[in-house]
Amino acid sequence: MIVVTGATGNIGRPLTRALAEAGQHVTAVSRHTAEVPDGVRHVVADLSEPAGLKPVLSGADALFLLLSGDLHAIGANPADIIGEAVAAGVRRVVLLSTLGVVTRPFGTTRVAMRELEDTLRKSGLEWAILRPGGFASNALWWAESVRTQRAVAAPFGDIGVPVIDPADIADVAAACLLDDRHTGNAYELTGPEAITPRGQTDAIAAAIGSPVSFHELTREEAKAGMTQTMPAELADDTLDILGNPSPAEVRVSPDVQQVLGRAPRSFADWAARHAAAFR
């Protein structure tokens, strides 16, 4: 049995579906009640209370670990989740980390994630670590303004990074959960090319068949919006990357191609598949 945390999100949902379609017994974990594919067991649980995961992990062979936003905050202790996995007899954990542990290892949230990676490596479990850069799905932050105003507001309009489609992250996670060849590997996951917020806006406009204007926010304006859904430290780390990416953060990684045998999906492909959210 495979346990998928964050199972109703942009990565967990396609991962749960892919594992179910592969014939796996899946337990989907989320904080709130949600619909899941036929044959999938759904459990409501809060990862910030690791002891509550005991009945979820009992009998599990593998765990996909995606931390909720509050587990990235200072003072959180997500290592306890790995401890619960060890105690439950879980054999393999695939951890969703971040590219920032390599490119910006001294940021507050990056230090915490690196420590969690180290805890997993030392746990005695089989493991694989996924380090994605920016997500294509972050563009959903703009969905309401595109629907109501045909406009996008974002910082750093002409600075691009190779954002990745969460469906590609899910496909790589499924491969790591199911295939022993990926055990002990850390994969850097990016899209096929760097794309700026203006370029993303153009791709969304093409997907919905309607012009969309772009308005550039200041960093302060962007942070005020982001901290409504994430810790301030994580917002600052994210804005540091978006505003001044290093060469390593604009590099297109070969790892999606290596794991899946195909190129990563483009942002335009993601926008076409999610056009309904912007119409």
PAPAVEX-404908 format. One line per 10 residues: number of its first residue (from 0); their letters; for each residue z, x, y of N, C-alpha, C. Coordinates in Angstrom, 1 decimal. Layout:
N
NUM) A) Z:X:Y:Z:X:Y:Z:X:Y  ...
***
This chain:
279
0) MIVVTGATGN) 0.0:0.8:-1.2:0.0:0.0:0.0:0.0:0.9:1.2  -0.8:0.5:2.3:-0.9:1.2:3.5:-0.3:0.4:4.6  0.6:1.0:5.4:1.2:0.3:6.6:0.5:0.8:7.8  0.1:-0.1:8.6:-0.6:0.2:9.9:0.2:-0.3:11.0  0.7:0.6:11.9:1.5:0.1:13.1:0.5:0.0:14.2  0.9:-0.8:15.2:0.0:-1.1:16.3:-1.2:-1.9:15.8  -1.0:-2.7:14.8:-2.1:-3.3:14.0:-2.9:-4.3:14.7  -2.5:-4.8:15.9:-3.2:-5.8:16.6:-3.9:-5.2:17.8  -3.9:-3.9:18.0:-4.5:-3.3:19.2:-5.9:-2.8:18.9  -6.4:-2.0:19.9:-7.8:-1.6:19.9:-8.1:-0.7:18.7
10) IGRPLTRALA) -7.1:0.0:18.2:-7.4:0.9:17.0:-6.9:0.2:15.8  -5.7:-0.3:15.8:-5.1:-0.9:14.6:-5.9:-2.1:14.1  -6.5:-2.9:14.9:-7.2:-4.1:14.4:-8.4:-3.6:13.6  -9.3:-2.8:14.1:-10.4:-2.4:13.3:-10.0:-1.5:12.1  -8.9:-0.8:12.2:-8.4:0.0:11.1:-7.9:-0.9:10.0  -7.2:-1.9:10.3:-6.7:-2.9:9.3:-7.8:-3.6:8.6  -8.8:-4.0:9.4:-10.0:-4.6:8.8:-10.7:-3.7:7.8  -10.9:-2.4:8.3:-11.7:-1.5:7.4:-10.9:-1.2:6.1  -9.6:-1.1:6.2:-8.8:-0.8:5.0:-8.9:-2.0:4.0  -8.8:-3.2:4.6:-8.8:-4.4:3.8:-10.2:-4.5:3.1
20) EAGQHVTAVS) -11.2:-4.2:3.9:-12.6:-4.3:3.3:-12.8:-3.3:2.2  -12.0:-2.2:2.3:-12.1:-1.1:1.3:-11.3:-1.5:0.0  -10.7:-2.7:0.0:-9.9:-3.1:-1.1:-8.5:-2.6:-1.1  -8.0:-2.1:0.0:-6.6:-1.6:0.0:-5.6:-2.8:0.3  -4.4:-2.6:-0.2:-3.3:-3.5:0.1:-2.7:-3.0:1.5  -2.7:-3.8:2.5:-2.4:-3.4:3.8:-1.2:-4.3:4.4  -0.3:-3.6:5.0:0.7:-4.3:5.8:0.5:-4.0:7.2  0.2:-5.0:8.0:-0.1:-4.8:9.5:1.2:-5.1:10.2  1.6:-4.1:11.1:2.9:-4.2:11.8:2.6:-4.3:13.3  3.2:-5.3:13.9:3.1:-5.5:15.4:4.3:-6.1:15.9
30) RHTAEVPDGV) 4.5:-6.1:17.2:5.7:-6.6:17.8:5.7:-8.2:17.9  4.5:-8.7:17.8:4.4:-10.2:18.0:3.5:-10.7:16.8  3.7:-12.0:16.6:2.9:-12.7:15.6:1.4:-12.6:15.9  0.6:-12.4:15.0:-0.9:-12.3:15.3:-1.7:-12.6:14.0  -2.9:-13.0:14.2:-3.8:-13.2:13.1:-4.3:-11.9:12.5  -4.4:-11.8:11.2:-4.8:-10.6:10.5:-5.9:-11.0:9.5  -6.7:-10.0:9.0:-7.7:-10.4:8.0:-7.0:-11.0:6.7  -7.8:-11.8:6.0:-7.4:-12.4:4.8:-6.9:-11.3:3.8  -5.8:-11.6:3.2:-5.2:-10.7:2.2:-4.3:-9.6:2.8  -4.2:-9.5:4.1:-3.4:-8.6:4.8:-2.0:-9.2:5.0
40) RHVVADLSEP) -1.0:-8.5:4.7:0.4:-8.9:5.0:0.7:-8.5:6.4  1.3:-9.4:7.2:1.7:-9.2:8.6:3.2:-9.2:8.7  3.7:-8.2:9.4:5.2:-8.1:9.6:5.4:-7.9:11.1  6.3:-8.6:11.7:6.7:-8.4:13.1:7.9:-7.4:13.1  7.7:-6.3:13.8:8.7:-5.2:13.8:8.6:-4.4:15.1  9.7:-3.8:15.5:9.8:-3.1:16.8:10.0:-1.6:16.4  9.0:-0.7:16.7:9.1:0.7:16.3:10.2:1.4:17.1  10.7:0.8:18.2:11.8:1.4:18.9:13.1:1.3:18.2  13.1:0.5:17.1:14.3:0.4:16.2:13.9:0.8:14.8  13.8:2.1:14.5:13.2:2.6:13.3:13.9:2.1:12.0
50) AGLKPVLSGA) 15.2:1.8:12.1:15.9:1.3:10.9:15.4:0.0:10.4  14.8:-0.8:11.4:14.3:-2.1:11.0:13.0:-1.9:10.2  12.4:-0.7:10.1:11.2:-0.5:9.3:11.5:-0.3:7.8  12.7:-0.2:7.4:13.0:0.1:6.0:12.3:-0.9:5.1  12.4:-2.2:5.3:11.7:-3.2:4.4:10.2:-3.1:4.5  9.7:-2.7:5.6:8.3:-2.6:5.8:7.7:-1.4:5.0  8.4:-0.3:5.0:7.9:0.9:4.4:8.2:1.0:2.9  9.1:0.1:2.4:9.4:0.1:1.0:8.2:-0.2:0.2  7.9:0.8:-0.7:6.7:0.6:-1.6:5.4:1.1:-1.0  5.5:1.6:0.3:4.2:2.1:0.9:3.8:3.4:0.4
60) DALFLLLSGD) 2.5:3.7:0.3:2.0:5.0:-0.1:1.6:5.8:1.2  1.2:5.1:2.2:0.7:5.8:3.4:1.1:5.0:4.7  1.1:5.7:5.8:1.5:5.1:7.1:0.6:5.6:8.2  0.0:4.7:8.9:-0.7:5.0:10.2:0.3:4.8:11.3  0.6:5.9:12.0:1.7:5.8:13.1:1.1:5.9:14.4  1.1:4.8:15.1:0.7:4.7:16.5:1.9:4.2:17.3  2.3:5.1:18.3:3.5:4.8:19.1:3.2:3.8:20.2  4.1:2.8:20.3:4.0:1.9:21.5:4.4:2.7:22.7  4.1:2.1:23.9:4.3:2.8:25.2:5.7:3.3:25.4  6.7:2.5:25.0:8.1:2.9:25.3:8.5:4.0:24.5
70) LHAIGANPAD) 7.9:4.3:23.4:8.2:5.4:22.5:7.6:6.7:23.1  6.8:6.6:24.2:6.4:7.8:24.9:7.3:8.2:26.0  8.3:7.3:26.3:9.2:7.5:27.4:10.2:8.6:27.1  10.8:9.2:28.2:11.8:10.2:28.0:13.0:9.5:27.4  13.6:10.2:26.4:14.8:9.6:25.7:14.5:8.9:24.4  13.2:8.6:24.2:12.8:7.9:22.9:12.9:8.9:21.8  13.0:8.5:20.6:13.1:9.4:19.4:12.2:8.9:18.3  10.9:9.0:18.5:10.0:8.5:17.4:10.1:9.3:16.1  10.7:10.5:16.2:10.9:11.2:14.9:11.7:10.5:13.9  12.5:9.5:14.3:13.3:8.7:13.4:12.3:7.9:12.5
80) IIGEAVAAGV) 11.2:7.5:13.0:10.2:6.8:12.2:9.7:7.6:11.0  9.5:8.9:11.3:9.1:9.8:10.2:10.2:9.9:9.2  11.4:10.0:9.7:12.5:10.1:8.8:12.6:8.9:7.9  12.4:7.7:8.4:12.4:6.5:7.6:11.2:6.5:6.6  10.1:7.1:6.9:9.0:7.2:6.0:9.4:8.1:4.8  10.0:9.2:5.1:10.4:10.1:4.1:11.4:9.4:3.2  12.4:8.7:3.7:13.4:8.1:2.9:12.8:7.0:2.1  11.8:6.3:2.5:11.2:5.2:1.8:10.2:5.7:0.7  9.9:7.0:0.6:9.0:7.5:-0.4:7.6:7.4:0.0  7.3:7.3:1.3:5.9:7.3:1.7:5.3:8.7:1.4
90) RRVVLLSTLG) 4.1:8.7:1.0:3.4:10.0:0.6:2.7:10.6:1.8  2.0:9.8:2.6:1.1:10.3:3.6:1.3:9.6:4.9  1.3:10.4:6.0:1.3:9.8:7.4:0.1:10.3:8.2  -0.6:9.4:8.8:-1.6:9.8:9.8:-1.1:9.4:11.1  -0.9:10.4:12.0:-0.3:10.2:13.3:-1.4:10.2:14.4  -1.3:9.2:15.2:-2.2:9.2:16.4:-1.5:10.0:17.5  -2.0:11.1:17.8:-1.4:12.0:18.9:-2.3:11.9:20.1  -2.5:13.0:20.8:-3.4:13.0:22.0:-4.0:14.4:22.2  -5.1:14.4:22.7:-5.8:15.7:23.0:-5.0:16.5:24.0  -4.1:15.9:24.8:-3.3:16.6:25.7:-2.3:17.6:25.2
100) VVTRPFGTTR) -2.0:17.4:23.9:-1.0:18.4:23.3:-1.7:19.8:23.2  -3.0:19.8:23.2:-3.7:21.1:23.2:-4.1:21.5:24.6  -4.6:20.6:25.4:-5.2:20.9:26.7:-4.2:21.0:27.8  -3.1:20.3:27.6:-2.0:20.3:28.6:-0.6:20.3:27.9  -0.3:21.3:27.2:0.9:21.3:26.3:2.2:21.2:27.0  2.2:21.4:28.3:3.5:21.4:29.0:3.8:20.2:29.8  2.9:19.2:29.8:3.3:17.9:30.4:4.4:17.2:29.6  5.2:16.4:30.3:6.4:15.9:29.7:6.1:15.1:28.4  5.1:14.2:28.5:4.8:13.4:27.3:4.1:14.2:26.3  3.4:15.2:26.7:2.7:16.1:25.7:3.7:16.9:24.9
110) VAMRELEDTL) 4.7:17.4:25.6:5.8:18.2:24.9:6.4:17.3:23.8  6.7:16.0:24.2:7.3:15.1:23.2:6.4:14.9:22.0  5.1:14.7:22.3:4.2:14.4:21.2:4.0:15.7:20.3  4.0:16.8:20.9:3.9:18.1:20.1:5.1:18.2:19.2  6.3:17.9:19.7:7.5:17.9:18.9:7.4:16.9:17.7  6.8:15.8:18.0:6.6:14.8:16.9:5.6:15.3:15.9  4.5:15.9:16.3:3.6:16.6:15.4:4.3:17.6:14.5  5.2:18.4:15.2:5.9:19.5:14.4:6.8:18.8:13.4  7.5:17.7:13.8:8.4:17.0:12.9:7.6:16.6:11.6  6.4:16.0:11.9:5.6:15.6:10.8:5.2:16.7:9.9
120) RKSGLEWAIL) 4.8:17.8:10.4:4.4:19.0:9.6:5.5:19.5:8.7  6.7:19.4:9.2:7.8:20.0:8.5:8.5:18.9:7.6  8.0:17.7:7.6:8.6:16.6:6.8:8.5:16.7:5.3  7.5:17.5:4.8:7.2:17.5:3.4:6.2:16.4:3.0  5.8:15.6:3.9:4.8:14.6:3.7:3.4:15.2:3.8  2.4:14.5:3.1:1.0:14.8:3.4:0.8:14.3:4.8  -0.1:14.9:5.6:-0.3:14.5:7.0:-1.7:14.8:7.4  -2.1:14.0:8.4:-3.2:14.3:9.2:-2.9:13.9:10.7  -3.4:14.6:11.6:-3.2:14.3:13.0:-4.5:14.0:13.8  -4.5:12.9:14.5:-5.7:12.6:15.3:-5.4:12.8:16.8
130) RPGGFASNAL) -6.2:13.5:17.5:-6.0:13.8:18.9:-7.2:13.3:19.7  -7.2:12.0:20.1:-8.3:11.5:20.9:-8.1:11.9:22.4  -9.2:11.9:23.1:-9.1:12.0:24.5:-9.0:10.6:25.1  -9.7:10.3:26.2:-9.6:9.0:26.9:-10.4:8.0:26.0  -9.9:6.7:26.1:-10.4:5.6:25.3:-11.5:4.9:26.1  -12.6:4.5:25.5:-13.5:3.6:26.1:-12.9:2.3:26.4  -12.0:1.8:25.6:-11.3:0.5:25.8:-10.5:0.5:27.1  -10.2:1.6:27.7:-9.4:1.6:28.9:-10.2:0.8:30.0  -11.5:0.7:29.8:-12.3:0.0:30.8:-12.0:-1.5:30.8  -11.3:-2.0:29.8:-10.8:-3.4:29.8:-9.9:-3.7:30.9
140) WWAESVRTQR) -9.3:-2.6:31.5:-8.4:-2.8:32.7:-9.3:-3.5:33.8  -10.6:-3.3:33.8:-11.4:-3.8:34.8:-12.0:-5.2:34.5  -11.7:-5.7:33.3:-12.4:-6.9:32.9:-12.2:-8.1:33.9  -11.0:-8.3:34.3:-10.8:-9.5:35.2:-11.5:-9.3:36.5  -11.5:-8.1:37.1:-12.2:-7.9:38.4:-13.7:-8.0:38.2  -14.2:-7.6:37.0:-15.7:-7.7:36.8:-16.0:-9.2:36.6  -15.2:-10.0:35.9:-15.5:-11.4:35.7:-15.4:-12.2:37.0  -14.4:-11.8:37.9:-14.2:-12.7:39.0:-14.9:-12.2:40.3  -15.1:-10.8:40.4:-15.6:-10.3:41.6:-16.9:-9.4:41.4  -17.3:-9.2:40.1:-18.4:-8.3:39.7:-18.1:-7.0:40.4
150) AVAAPFGDIG) -16.9:-6.5:40.2:-16.5:-5.2:40.9:-15.5:-4.4:40.0  -15.6:-3.1:40.0:-14.7:-2.2:39.4:-14.0:-1.3:40.4  -12.7:-1.2:40.3:-11.9:-0.3:41.1:-11.2:0.7:40.3  -11.5:2.0:40.5:-10.9:3.1:39.7:-10.8:4.4:40.5  -10.0:5.3:40.1:-9.9:6.6:40.8:-11.0:7.5:40.3  -11.3:8.6:41.0:-12.1:9.7:40.6:-13.5:9.3:40.0  -14.2:8.5:40.9:-15.4:7.9:40.4:-16.5:8.7:39.9  -16.5:10.0:40.3:-17.6:10.9:39.9:-17.2:12.0:39.0  -16.0:11.9:38.4:-15.5:12.9:37.4:-15.5:12.2:36.0  -16.2:12.9:35.1:-16.4:12.3:33.8:-15.7:13.1:32.7
160) VPVIDPADIA) -15.3:12.3:31.7:-14.8:12.9:30.4:-15.4:12.1:29.3  -15.5:12.7:28.1:-16.2:12.1:26.9:-15.3:11.1:26.2  -15.1:9.9:26.8:-14.2:8.9:26.2:-14.7:8.4:24.9  -13.8:8.1:24.0:-14.1:7.7:22.6:-13.9:6.2:22.4  -14.8:5.7:21.6:-14.7:4.3:21.1:-13.5:4.2:20.2  -12.5:3.3:20.4:-11.4:3.1:19.5:-11.9:2.8:18.0  -13.0:2.2:17.9:-13.5:1.9:16.5:-13.8:3.2:15.8  -14.2:4.3:16.5:-14.4:5.6:15.9:-13.1:6.2:15.5  -12.1:6.0:16.3:-10.7:6.5:15.9:-10.3:5.8:14.7  -10.5:4.5:14.6:-10.1:3.7:13.4:-10.8:4.2:12.2
170) DVAAACLLDD) -12.1:4.5:12.3:-12.9:4.9:11.2:-12.4:6.3:10.7  -12.0:7.2:11.6:-11.5:8.5:11.2:-10.1:8.3:10.6  -9.3:7.4:11.1:-8.0:7.2:10.6:-8.1:6.7:9.1  -9.0:5.7:8.9:-9.2:5.2:7.6:-9.6:6.3:6.6  -10.5:7.2:7.0:-10.9:8.3:6.2:-9.7:9.2:5.9  -8.9:9.5:6.8:-7.7:10.3:6.6:-6.7:9.7:5.7  -6.5:8.4:5.8:-5.6:7.7:5.0:-6.0:7.6:3.5  -7.4:7.6:3.3:-7.9:7.4:2.0:-8.4:8.6:1.2  -8.7:9.7:2.0:-9.4:10.8:1.4:-8.5:12.1:1.5  -8.1:12.6:0.3:-7.3:13.8:0.3:-7.8:15.0:1.1
180) RHTGNAYELT) -9.1:15.0:1.2:-9.8:16.2:1.9:-9.3:16.4:3.3  -8.8:15.4:3.9:-8.4:15.5:5.3:-6.9:15.9:5.5  -6.2:16.0:4.4:-4.7:16.3:4.5:-4.6:17.7:5.1  -3.6:17.8:6.1:-3.3:19.0:6.7:-4.2:19.4:7.8  -5.1:18.4:8.3:-6.0:18.7:9.4:-5.6:18.0:10.7  -5.9:18.6:11.8:-5.7:17.9:13.1:-7.1:17.8:13.7  -7.5:16.6:14.0:-8.9:16.4:14.5:-8.9:16.0:16.0  -9.7:16.6:16.8:-9.9:16.3:18.2:-11.1:15.3:18.3  -10.8:14.1:18.9:-11.8:13.0:18.8:-12.3:12.7:20.2  -13.6:12.8:20.4:-14.2:12.4:21.7:-15.4:11.6:21.5
190) GPEAITPRGQ) -16.0:11.1:22.5:-17.3:10.4:22.5:-18.4:11.5:22.5  -19.6:11.0:22.6:-20.8:11.9:22.5:-21.2:12.6:23.7  -20.6:12.2:24.9:-21.0:12.8:26.2:-19.9:12.4:27.2  -19.8:13.2:28.3:-18.9:12.9:29.4:-19.6:11.7:30.2  -18.7:10.8:30.6:-19.2:9.7:31.4:-18.2:9.4:32.5  -18.7:9.2:33.8:-17.8:9.0:34.9:-17.5:7.5:35.0  -16.5:7.1:35.8:-16.2:5.7:36.0:-17.4:5.0:36.6  -18.1:5.6:37.5:-19.4:5.0:38.0:-20.4:4.8:36.9  -20.5:5.7:36.0:-21.4:5.6:34.9:-20.9:4.5:34.0  -19.6:4.4:33.7:-19.1:3.3:32.9:-19.4:1.9:33.6
200) TDAIAAAIGS) -19.2:1.9:34.9:-19.5:0.6:35.6:-21.0:0.2:35.4  -21.9:1.2:35.5:-23.3:0.9:35.3:-23.6:0.4:33.9  -22.9:1.0:32.9:-23.1:0.6:31.5:-22.6:-0.9:31.3  -21.5:-1.2:31.9:-20.9:-2.6:31.9:-21.9:-3.5:32.5  -22.5:-3.2:33.7:-23.5:-4.0:34.3:-24.7:-4.3:33.4  -25.1:-3.2:32.8:-26.3:-3.4:31.9:-25.9:-4.3:30.7  -24.7:-4.2:30.2:-24.3:-5.0:29.0:-24.2:-6.4:29.4  -23.8:-6.8:30.6:-23.6:-8.2:31.0:-24.9:-8.7:31.7  -25.8:-7.8:32.0:-27.0:-8.2:32.7:-26.8:-8.7:34.1  -25.8:-8.1:34.8:-25.5:-8.5:36.2:-25.0:-7.3:37.0
210) PVSFHELTRE) -25.3:-7.1:38.3:-24.8:-6.0:39.0:-23.3:-6.0:39.2  -22.7:-4.8:39.1:-21.3:-4.6:39.3:-21.1:-3.5:40.3  -20.3:-3.7:41.4:-20.1:-2.7:42.4:-18.9:-1.8:41.9  -18.8:-0.6:42.6:-17.7:0.3:42.3:-16.9:0.6:43.5  -15.6:0.5:43.5:-14.7:0.9:44.6:-13.8:2.0:44.1  -13.7:3.1:44.8:-12.9:4.2:44.4:-11.4:4.1:44.9  -10.5:4.1:44.0:-9.1:4.0:44.3:-8.5:5.4:44.6  -7.4:5.4:45.4:-6.7:6.7:45.5:-5.8:6.9:44.3  -5.4:8.1:44.1:-4.5:8.3:42.9:-3.3:7.4:43.0  -2.7:7.2:44.2:-1.5:6.4:44.3:-1.7:5.0:44.0
220) EAKAGMTQTM) -2.9:4.5:44.4:-3.2:3.1:44.1:-3.4:2.9:42.5  -4.0:3.9:41.9:-4.3:3.8:40.5:-2.9:3.9:39.7  -2.0:4.8:40.1:-0.8:4.9:39.5:0.0:3.6:39.6  0.0:3.0:40.7:0.8:1.7:40.9:0.3:0.7:39.9  -1.0:0.6:39.6:-1.5:-0.3:38.6:-1.1:0.1:37.2  -1.2:1.4:36.9:-1.0:1.8:35.5:0.4:1.7:35.1  1.4:1.9:36.0:2.8:1.9:35.7:3.3:0.5:35.4  2.4:-0.5:35.5:2.8:-1.9:35.1:2.8:-2.0:33.6  2.1:-1.1:32.9:1.9:-1.2:31.4:2.3:0.1:30.7  2.7:1.2:31.4:3.0:2.4:30.8:4.1:3.2:31.6
230) PAELADDTLD) 4.8:4.1:30.9:5.8:4.9:31.7:5.1:5.7:32.8  5.8:6.0:33.9:5.3:6.7:35.0:4.8:8.1:34.6  5.6:8.7:33.7:5.2:10.1:33.3:3.9:10.1:32.6  3.6:9.1:31.7:2.3:9.0:31.0:1.2:8.7:32.0  1.5:7.8:33.0:0.5:7.6:34.0:0.1:8.8:34.8  1.1:9.6:35.1:0.8:10.9:35.9:0.0:11.8:35.0  0.4:12.0:33.7:-0.4:12.9:32.8:-1.8:12.4:32.7  -2.0:11.1:32.6:-3.4:10.6:32.4:-4.2:10.8:33.7  -3.6:10.6:34.8:-4.3:10.8:36.1:-4.6:12.3:36.3  -3.7:13.2:35.9:-4.0:14.6:36.0:-5.3:15.0:35.3
240) ILGNPSPAEV) -5.5:14.4:34.1:-6.7:14.7:33.3:-7.9:14.1:33.9  -7.8:12.8:34.3:-8.9:12.1:34.9:-9.4:12.7:36.2  -8.4:13.2:37.0:-8.8:13.8:38.3:-9.2:15.2:38.3  -8.8:16.0:37.3:-9.1:17.4:37.2:-9.1:17.9:35.8  -10.1:17.4:35.0:-10.2:17.8:33.6:-10.5:19.2:33.5  -9.9:19.8:32.5:-10.2:21.2:32.1:-11.5:21.3:31.3  -12.0:22.5:31.2:-13.2:22.6:30.3:-13.0:22.0:28.9  -11.8:22.2:28.4:-11.5:21.7:27.0:-11.5:20.2:27.0  -11.2:19.6:28.2:-11.1:18.1:28.2:-12.5:17.4:28.5  -13.5:18.2:28.9:-14.8:17.7:29.0:-15.7:18.1:27.8
250) RVSPDVQQVL) -15.2:18.9:27.0:-15.9:19.4:25.8:-16.1:18.2:24.8  -17.3:18.1:24.3:-17.6:17.1:23.2:-17.2:17.8:21.9  -16.3:17.1:21.2:-15.8:17.7:19.9:-16.8:17.3:18.8  -16.9:18.2:17.8:-17.7:17.8:16.6:-17.0:17.1:15.5  -15.7:16.8:15.7:-14.9:16.3:14.6:-15.2:14.9:14.1  -15.6:14.0:15.0:-16.0:12.7:14.5:-17.2:12.8:13.5  -18.2:13.6:14.0:-19.4:13.9:13.1:-18.9:14.5:11.8  -18.0:15.5:11.9:-17.5:16.2:10.7:-16.9:15.2:9.7  -16.0:14.3:10.2:-15.3:13.4:9.3:-16.2:12.3:8.8  -17.0:11.7:9.7:-17.7:10.5:9.4:-19.1:10.7:9.0
260) GRAPRSFADW) -19.7:11.9:9.2:-21.1:12.1:8.9:-22.0:11.4:9.8  -21.6:11.0:11.0:-22.4:10.4:12.0:-21.9:10.8:13.4  -22.7:10.6:14.4:-22.2:10.9:15.7:-21.3:9.8:16.2  -20.4:10.1:17.2:-19.6:9.1:17.7:-20.4:8.1:18.6  -19.9:6.9:18.7:-20.6:5.8:19.4:-20.5:6.1:20.9  -21.5:5.7:21.7:-21.5:5.9:23.1:-20.7:4.8:23.8  -20.4:5.1:25.1:-19.7:4.1:25.9:-20.6:2.9:26.1  -21.9:3.1:26.2:-22.8:2.0:26.4:-22.8:1.1:25.1  -22.6:1.7:24.0:-22.5:0.9:22.7:-21.2:0.1:22.8  -20.1:0.7:23.2:-18.8:0.0:23.3:-19.0:-1.2:24.2
270) AARHAAAFR) -19.6:-0.9:25.4:-19.7:-2.0:26.4:-20.6:-3.2:25.9  -21.6:-2.9:25.2:-22.5:-3.9:24.6:-21.7:-4.8:23.7  -20.8:-4.2:22.8:-20.1:-4.9:21.8:-18.9:-5.7:22.5  -18.5:-5.3:23.7:-17.4:-6.0:24.4:-17.9:-6.8:25.6  -19.1:-7.0:25.7:-19.7:-7.6:26.9:-19.0:-9.0:27.3  -18.6:-9.7:26.3:-18.0:-11.0:26.5:-16.7:-10.9:27.3  -16.0:-9.8:27.2:-14.8:-9.6:28.0:-15.0:-9.5:29.5  -16.3:-9.1:29.8:-16.6:-8.9:31.3:-17.4:-10.0:31.9  -17.8:-11.0:31.1:-18.7:-12.0:31.6:-17.9:-13.1:32.3
***
